[in-house]
């Protein structure tokens, strides 16, 4: 050994003092490597976002030339919480499984789990997620049961029904988040503009997307409150959401209680009009949820936490009204919702034509509050019992608290800057009738029309 620059000299070590020979010592090398990796990760994420917003190379280059790269990144950073994502990335355990398949139906309800893909939120959590567009809810159910999907966009009642073995073989499922609240409507064929009173609907053929759906339960609730028996006075059939407009146009349906964007698409195509938004039936009702098999949650806790954070990060972005036009841009392409951007903008911004000659402004027509209230699950169970989908004693509280993951929701929401409610149950009103989740049987008994 000899002395060099005040340090013991090792002839077998590069002169720079580190493994690459360009740094004074190995600690400086490691620090620069970490900083470089972080910069590369952010650059990849920013590039993914830019490609999602401007899929065509020419459009992207014109935008960057017009505003400058620094201005472009600043604008994107105001919409996408890069800082929060970087912070969350430091708090990750080793992922048990990185390659995941997540199913979705092409409706606006799925926005958070879809957007997490092109905006890089899954990638930032170390996940390689393939979001798979799926034709209908029965197929979603079957692919989850067959373990072809690790997790999936689901209608809010589906994880409850599947956990109970109603309509399928039993599989314990958990609801990680509510994907969206509101976001539905009753749409009627244009030939029924003179039949705005539901009492005039006897003999009508209606569609809902699935038996175990909020659409089915809200439609039943709505017509029953107007004196119609949903099993005798009207017909309710299951039609996949992407096929609803075509069936309305062909005259196979008089209307549907369906998810957006297909209510607005019927108006856009001039074949239907919006009779009533679902938020006017129950403001803040759940529509879709993010369902995960309970076995997956147990066996892959770190992967589940990463998946949870990614979807919640997208939900936090989706909740901010100023991001809705960009959401429409991201979601419009064929591999996602495959809809005209103007249709999605009308749904997401809440400024829309109703097909009756009016332009309405309802900012929360669709919203993305992710908190899975236990009381939502209890209400769903009351309607399943009311209409005969479940018989006998129902352990409302036990089922709600087994399926809905409120403790996880509070923890993960805090990690992405969302404030979760302190309460787990709350009262609300559906068409003016108050629901007390502590008294579900009294609620059912209060209905004149029921199957129990």
C-alpha positions as CSV (number, residue, x, y, z in Angstrom):
1,X,0.0,0.0,0.0
2,X,1.1,3.6,-0.6
3,X,-0.4,6.9,0.2
4,X,-2.5,8.7,-2.4
5,X,-4.5,11.9,-1.7
6,X,-4.3,11.3,2.0
7,X,-5.8,7.8,1.7
8,X,-4.3,4.3,1.6
9,X,-3.8,3.5,-2.1
10,X,-4.9,0.1,-3.4
11,X,-3.4,-0.6,-6.9
12,X,-6.3,-3.0,-7.7
13,X,-8.9,-0.3,-7.1
14,X,-9.8,2.3,-9.8
15,X,-8.2,5.6,-9.3
16,X,-11.5,7.3,-8.8
17,X,-12.0,5.6,-5.5
18,X,-15.2,3.7,-6.5
19,X,-16.2,0.8,-8.7
20,X,-16.8,3.0,-11.8
21,X,-13.6,5.1,-11.4
22,X,-15.5,8.4,-11.7
23,X,-16.1,9.2,-8.0
24,X,-13.9,10.1,-5.0
25,X,-15.2,7.2,-3.0
26,X,-17.8,4.4,-3.1
27,X,-20.4,6.4,-1.0
28,X,-20.5,9.2,-3.6
29,X,-20.9,6.6,-6.3
30,X,-23.9,5.0,-4.5
31,X,-25.5,8.4,-3.8
32,X,-25.3,9.4,-7.5
33,X,-26.6,6.0,-8.6
34,X,-29.6,6.3,-6.3
35,X,-30.3,9.9,-7.6
36,X,-29.9,8.7,-11.2
37,X,-32.3,5.8,-10.7
38,X,-34.9,8.2,-9.2
39,X,-34.5,10.6,-12.0
40,X,-34.9,7.8,-14.6
41,X,-38.0,6.5,-12.8
42,X,-39.6,10.0,-12.8
43,X,-38.6,10.5,-16.5
44,X,-40.2,7.2,-17.4
45,X,-43.4,8.1,-15.5
46,X,-43.5,11.6,-17.0
47,X,-43.0,10.1,-20.5
48,X,-45.8,7.6,-19.9
49,X,-48.2,10.4,-18.9
50,X,-47.3,12.5,-22.0
51,X,-47.8,9.5,-24.3
52,X,-51.2,8.9,-22.7
53,X,-52.3,12.5,-23.1
54,X,-50.9,12.8,-26.7
55,X,-50.8,9.3,-28.2
56,X,-49.7,10.6,-31.6
57,X,-46.1,11.6,-31.9
58,X,-46.8,14.6,-34.1
59,X,-49.3,16.0,-31.5
60,X,-46.9,15.5,-28.7
61,X,-44.0,17.2,-30.5
62,X,-46.2,20.2,-31.5
63,X,-47.4,20.6,-27.9
64,X,-43.8,20.5,-26.5
65,X,-42.7,23.0,-29.1
66,X,-45.6,25.3,-28.4
67,X,-45.2,25.5,-24.6
68,X,-41.7,24.3,-23.9
69,X,-40.6,21.1,-22.1
70,X,-40.4,22.7,-18.6
71,X,-43.8,24.3,-18.9
72,X,-45.3,21.0,-20.1
73,X,-43.8,19.0,-17.2
74,X,-45.0,21.7,-14.7
75,X,-48.5,21.4,-16.1
76,X,-48.5,17.7,-15.9
77,X,-47.0,17.7,-12.4
78,X,-49.9,19.9,-11.2
79,X,-52.3,17.1,-12.2
80,X,-50.3,14.0,-11.3
81,X,-48.9,13.7,-7.7
82,X,-45.4,12.7,-8.6
83,X,-44.1,13.7,-5.2
84,X,-46.6,11.5,-3.4
85,X,-45.8,8.6,-5.6
86,X,-42.1,9.0,-4.9
87,X,-42.8,9.1,-1.2
88,X,-45.0,6.0,-1.3
89,X,-42.4,4.1,-3.2
90,X,-40.1,4.4,-0.2
91,X,-42.6,2.6,2.0
92,X,-43.0,-0.7,0.2
93,X,-42.3,-4.2,1.3
94,X,-41.0,-6.9,-1.1
95,X,-43.8,-7.6,-3.6
96,X,-44.9,-11.2,-3.6
97,X,-46.3,-11.0,-7.1
98,X,-45.5,-8.3,-9.7
99,X,-47.4,-9.4,-12.8
100,X,-51.1,-9.0,-12.3
101,X,-54.2,-9.1,-14.4
102,X,-57.1,-6.7,-13.5
103,X,-60.4,-6.9,-15.3
104,X,-62.7,-4.0,-16.2
105,X,-65.9,-3.2,-18.1
106,X,-65.5,-0.2,-20.4
107,X,-67.6,2.3,-18.4
108,X,-66.6,5.6,-16.6
109,X,-67.1,3.8,-13.3
110,X,-63.8,2.0,-13.8
111,X,-61.8,5.3,-14.3
112,X,-59.5,5.0,-11.3
113,X,-58.2,1.5,-12.1
114,X,-58.0,2.2,-15.8
115,X,-56.2,5.6,-15.4
116,X,-53.6,4.0,-13.1
117,X,-52.3,2.2,-16.2
118,X,-51.5,4.9,-18.7
119,X,-50.5,7.4,-16.0
120,X,-47.9,5.0,-14.6
121,X,-49.3,4.6,-11.1
122,X,-49.1,0.8,-11.2
123,X,-45.6,1.0,-12.6
124,X,-44.5,3.4,-9.8
125,X,-45.6,0.8,-7.2
126,X,-43.4,-1.8,-8.9
127,X,-46.3,-3.6,-10.5
128,X,-46.7,-4.9,-14.0
129,X,-50.5,-4.7,-14.3
130,X,-52.4,-5.7,-17.4
131,X,-55.9,-4.2,-17.4
132,X,-58.1,-6.4,-19.4
133,X,-61.3,-5.1,-21.1
134,X,-64.0,-7.6,-20.5
135,X,-67.4,-8.0,-22.3
136,X,-69.8,-8.4,-19.4
137,X,-70.2,-8.9,-15.7
138,X,-70.9,-12.6,-15.8
139,X,-67.5,-13.0,-17.6
140,X,-65.9,-10.8,-14.9
141,X,-67.4,-13.0,-12.2
142,X,-66.3,-16.2,-13.9
143,X,-62.7,-15.0,-14.6
144,X,-62.3,-14.0,-10.9
145,X,-63.7,-17.4,-9.7
146,X,-61.3,-19.2,-12.1
147,X,-58.4,-17.0,-10.8
148,X,-57.7,-15.7,-14.3
149,X,-57.9,-12.2,-12.8
150,X,-56.1,-11.2,-9.7
151,X,-58.5,-8.4,-9.0
152,X,-61.3,-6.7,-10.9
153,X,-63.6,-3.8,-11.4
154,X,-66.9,-5.1,-10.0
155,X,-70.4,-3.9,-9.4
156,X,-70.9,-2.9,-5.8
157,X,-73.2,-5.8,-4.9
158,X,-71.0,-8.5,-6.7
159,X,-68.4,-9.1,-4.0
160,X,-71.2,-9.5,-1.4
161,X,-73.2,-11.9,-3.5
162,X,-70.1,-13.9,-4.5
163,X,-68.9,-14.1,-0.9
164,X,-72.3,-15.5,0.1
165,X,-72.4,-17.9,-2.9
166,X,-75.5,-16.2,-4.3
167,X,-75.7,-16.6,-8.1
168,X,-72.3,-18.4,-8.2
169,X,-70.1,-20.7,-6.3
170,X,-68.9,-19.0,-3.1
171,X,-65.6,-17.1,-3.1
172,X,-64.7,-14.8,-0.2
173,X,-64.0,-11.4,-1.7
174,X,-63.0,-8.0,-0.3
175,X,-63.9,-4.6,-1.4
176,X,-60.8,-2.5,-1.4
177,X,-62.4,0.7,-2.7
178,X,-65.6,2.0,-4.1
179,X,-64.6,2.9,-7.7
180,X,-67.3,5.6,-8.1
181,X,-70.4,7.0,-6.6
182,X,-73.5,8.1,-8.6
183,X,-72.7,7.8,-12.4
184,X,-75.9,6.1,-13.5
185,X,-79.2,7.2,-15.0
186,X,-82.5,5.9,-16.3
187,X,-82.5,6.5,-20.1
188,X,-85.6,6.1,-22.2
189,X,-86.1,5.7,-25.9
190,X,-86.9,9.0,-27.7
191,X,-90.3,7.7,-28.6
192,X,-91.3,7.9,-24.9
193,X,-90.7,11.6,-24.4
194,X,-94.4,11.9,-23.5
195,X,-94.2,9.2,-20.9
196,X,-92.2,10.9,-18.1
197,X,-94.5,9.5,-15.4
198,X,-93.4,6.0,-14.3
199,X,-97.0,5.0,-13.9
200,X,-97.1,5.0,-17.7
201,X,-94.4,2.4,-17.9
202,X,-96.5,-0.8,-17.5
203,X,-95.2,-3.3,-20.1
204,X,-91.9,-1.5,-20.7
205,X,-88.8,-3.6,-21.3
206,X,-85.8,-2.3,-19.2
207,X,-82.2,-3.4,-19.1
208,X,-79.7,-3.5,-16.3
209,X,-76.1,-4.6,-16.6
210,X,-76.3,-7.5,-14.1
211,X,-78.7,-9.0,-11.6
212,X,-76.4,-8.2,-8.6
213,X,-76.0,-4.5,-9.5
214,X,-77.0,-1.2,-8.0
215,X,-78.7,-0.6,-11.3
216,X,-81.1,-3.4,-10.7
217,X,-81.8,-2.5,-7.1
218,X,-82.2,1.2,-7.8
219,X,-84.5,0.6,-10.8
220,X,-86.7,-1.8,-8.6
221,X,-86.7,0.8,-5.8
222,X,-87.7,3.6,-8.2
223,X,-90.6,1.9,-10.0
224,X,-91.9,0.4,-6.7
225,X,-92.0,3.9,-5.2
226,X,-94.2,4.8,-8.1
227,X,-96.5,1.8,-7.6
228,X,-95.2,-0.6,-10.2
229,X,-94.2,-4.1,-9.3
230,X,-90.7,-4.6,-10.9
231,X,-91.4,-8.4,-11.4
232,X,-94.9,-8.1,-12.9
233,X,-95.5,-4.6,-14.4
234,X,-92.3,-4.2,-16.3
235,X,-89.6,-6.6,-17.7
236,X,-86.1,-6.3,-16.4
237,X,-83.4,-8.1,-18.5
238,X,-79.6,-8.3,-18.3
239,X,-77.8,-6.6,-21.1
240,X,-74.0,-5.8,-21.1
241,X,-73.4,-2.1,-21.0
242,X,-71.7,-1.7,-24.4
243,X,-74.8,-3.3,-26.0
244,X,-77.4,-1.1,-24.3
245,X,-77.5,1.7,-26.9
246,X,-77.7,-0.6,-29.8
247,X,-80.6,-2.5,-28.2
248,X,-82.4,0.8,-27.5
249,X,-81.9,1.9,-31.1
250,X,-83.2,-1.4,-32.4
251,X,-86.4,-1.1,-30.3
252,X,-85.6,-4.1,-28.2
253,X,-85.7,-1.9,-25.1
254,X,-87.9,0.9,-23.9
255,X,-85.1,2.1,-21.5
256,X,-82.4,1.1,-19.1
257,X,-80.9,2.0,-15.8
258,X,-77.3,1.8,-17.0
259,X,-73.8,3.1,-16.3
260,X,-72.3,6.0,-18.0
261,X,-71.1,6.8,-20.6
262,X,-74.0,4.8,-22.2
263,X,-76.7,7.1,-21.0
264,X,-74.9,10.1,-22.5
265,X,-74.1,8.1,-25.6
266,X,-77.8,7.4,-26.2
267,X,-78.3,11.2,-26.2
268,X,-75.3,11.8,-28.4
269,X,-76.7,9.2,-30.9
270,X,-80.2,10.8,-30.6
271,X,-81.9,7.5,-29.7
272,X,-82.6,8.2,-26.1
273,X,-83.0,10.9,-23.4
274,X,-82.1,11.0,-19.7
275,X,-85.2,10.6,-17.6
276,X,-83.4,10.9,-14.2
277,X,-79.9,10.7,-12.9
278,X,-79.3,8.0,-10.3
279,X,-78.0,10.6,-7.9
280,X,-81.5,12.1,-7.8
281,X,-82.6,8.7,-6.4
282,X,-79.8,8.4,-3.9
283,X,-77.1,11.0,-3.9
284,X,-73.8,9.4,-3.1
285,X,-74.8,5.8,-3.8
286,X,-72.1,3.3,-4.7
287,X,-72.0,2.1,-8.2
288,X,-68.9,0.0,-8.8
289,X,-66.1,-1.4,-6.5
290,X,-62.6,-2.8,-6.7
291,X,-62.9,-6.4,-5.7
292,X,-60.0,-8.6,-4.7
293,X,-60.2,-12.3,-3.6
294,X,-59.7,-12.6,0.2
295,X,-57.1,-15.3,-0.5
296,X,-55.1,-13.0,-2.7
297,X,-55.1,-10.3,0.1
298,X,-53.9,-12.9,2.7
299,X,-51.2,-14.4,0.5
300,X,-49.9,-11.2,-1.1
301,X,-50.1,-8.4,1.5
302,X,-47.4,-6.2,0.0
303,X,-48.7,-6.6,-3.5
304,X,-52.2,-5.8,-2.3
305,X,-51.0,-2.7,-0.6
306,X,-49.1,-1.5,-3.7
307,X,-52.2,-2.2,-5.9
308,X,-54.4,-0.4,-3.4
309,X,-52.1,2.7,-3.4
310,X,-52.0,2.8,-7.2
311,X,-55.8,2.8,-7.5
312,X,-56.3,5.3,-4.7
313,X,-53.8,7.6,-6.3
314,X,-55.9,7.6,-9.4
315,X,-59.1,8.1,-7.4
316,X,-57.5,11.1,-5.7
317,X,-56.8,12.6,-9.2
318,X,-60.2,11.7,-10.4
319,X,-62.0,13.5,-7.5
320,X,-60.6,16.8,-8.5
321,X,-63.0,18.5,-11.0
322,X,-60.2,20.3,-12.9
323,X,-58.8,16.9,-14.0
324,X,-62.0,15.7,-15.6
325,X,-61.3,17.0,-19.1
326,X,-57.9,15.3,-19.1
327,X,-59.5,12.1,-17.8
328,X,-61.8,12.2,-20.8
329,X,-58.7,12.4,-23.0
330,X,-57.0,9.5,-21.3
331,X,-60.0,7.2,-21.2
332,X,-61.4,7.8,-24.8
333,X,-59.1,5.5,-26.8
334,X,-60.3,2.2,-28.1
335,X,-58.3,0.1,-25.7
336,X,-60.1,1.7,-22.8
337,X,-63.7,3.1,-23.2
338,X,-63.7,3.6,-26.9
339,X,-66.0,6.6,-26.8
340,X,-66.1,10.1,-28.3
341,X,-64.2,12.5,-26.0
342,X,-67.1,14.9,-26.0
343,X,-69.4,12.2,-24.5
344,X,-66.9,11.4,-21.7
345,X,-66.5,15.2,-21.0
346,X,-70.2,15.6,-20.6
347,X,-70.4,12.8,-18.1
348,X,-67.2,13.7,-16.1
349,X,-67.7,17.4,-16.0
350,X,-71.4,17.2,-15.4
351,X,-72.3,19.7,-18.1
352,X,-74.4,17.7,-20.4
353,X,-77.3,17.7,-22.9
354,X,-80.2,15.6,-21.5
355,X,-81.9,14.8,-24.8
356,X,-84.9,16.9,-23.9
357,X,-83.5,20.2,-25.3
358,X,-81.8,21.2,-22.1
359,X,-78.2,21.6,-21.1
360,X,-77.8,20.6,-17.4
361,X,-75.0,21.3,-15.0
362,X,-74.6,18.6,-12.3
363,X,-70.9,18.6,-11.3
364,X,-71.2,15.4,-9.2
365,X,-73.1,13.5,-11.8
366,X,-70.2,11.0,-11.4
367,X,-67.8,11.1,-8.5
368,X,-64.9,9.0,-7.3
369,X,-65.1,8.9,-3.5
370,X,-63.3,5.6,-2.7
371,X,-64.4,5.0,0.9
372,X,-66.3,1.7,1.3
373,X,-68.9,2.5,4.0
374,X,-70.2,-0.5,5.8
375,X,-73.7,1.0,5.6
376,X,-73.5,0.8,1.8
377,X,-73.1,-3.0,2.1
378,X,-76.0,-3.2,4.6
379,X,-78.3,-1.3,2.3
380,X,-77.4,-3.7,-0.6
381,X,-78.2,-6.7,1.6
382,X,-81.6,-5.2,2.6
383,X,-82.5,-5.0,-1.1
384,X,-81.3,-8.5,-1.8
385,X,-83.6,-9.7,1.0
386,X,-86.5,-7.4,0.0
387,X,-86.6,-8.8,-3.5
388,X,-86.0,-12.5,-2.6
389,X,-82.4,-12.9,-3.7
390,X,-81.6,-14.1,-0.2
391,X,-83.9,-15.9,2.3
392,X,-84.0,-16.2,6.0
393,X,-81.7,-14.5,8.6
394,X,-79.1,-12.2,7.2
395,X,-76.1,-11.2,9.4
396,X,-75.9,-7.7,7.9
397,X,-73.1,-6.4,10.2
398,X,-71.0,-9.5,10.0
399,X,-71.1,-9.7,6.2
400,X,-70.5,-6.0,5.7
401,X,-67.5,-6.0,7.9
402,X,-66.1,-9.1,6.4
403,X,-66.3,-8.0,2.8
404,X,-65.6,-4.2,3.1
405,X,-62.0,-3.3,4.2
406,X,-62.4,0.0,6.1
407,X,-59.3,-0.3,8.2
408,X,-57.1,-0.8,5.1
409,X,-59.0,2.0,3.3
410,X,-58.2,4.5,6.1
411,X,-54.5,3.5,6.1
412,X,-54.1,3.6,2.3
413,X,-56.1,6.7,1.8
414,X,-53.9,8.6,4.3
415,X,-50.9,7.5,2.3
416,X,-52.1,9.2,-0.8
417,X,-53.4,12.4,0.9
418,X,-57.1,11.5,1.1
419,X,-59.0,12.0,4.3
420,X,-61.1,9.1,5.3
421,X,-64.2,9.5,7.5
422,X,-63.9,8.5,11.2
423,X,-67.3,6.8,11.2
424,X,-67.9,3.4,9.6
425,X,-71.7,3.6,9.3
426,X,-73.9,6.5,8.3
427,X,-77.5,7.2,7.6
428,X,-78.7,8.4,4.2
429,X,-81.9,8.9,2.3
430,X,-83.1,7.1,-0.8
431,X,-86.0,8.9,-2.5
432,X,-86.7,10.7,0.8
433,X,-86.8,7.5,2.9
434,X,-84.1,7.5,5.6
435,X,-82.0,4.4,6.0
436,X,-80.7,3.5,9.4
437,X,-78.0,0.8,9.0
438,X,-78.5,-0.2,12.6
439,X,-82.1,-1.3,11.9
440,X,-82.1,-3.1,8.5
441,X,-85.1,-5.3,9.3
442,X,-87.2,-2.4,10.2
443,X,-86.2,-0.7,7.0
444,X,-87.4,-3.7,4.9
445,X,-90.6,-4.0,7.0
446,X,-91.4,-0.4,6.0
447,X,-91.9,-1.3,2.3
448,X,-95.3,-2.2,1.1
449,X,-93.9,-4.0,-1.9
450,X,-91.4,-6.8,-1.2
451,X,-90.9,-10.5,-1.7
452,X,-90.0,-11.6,1.9
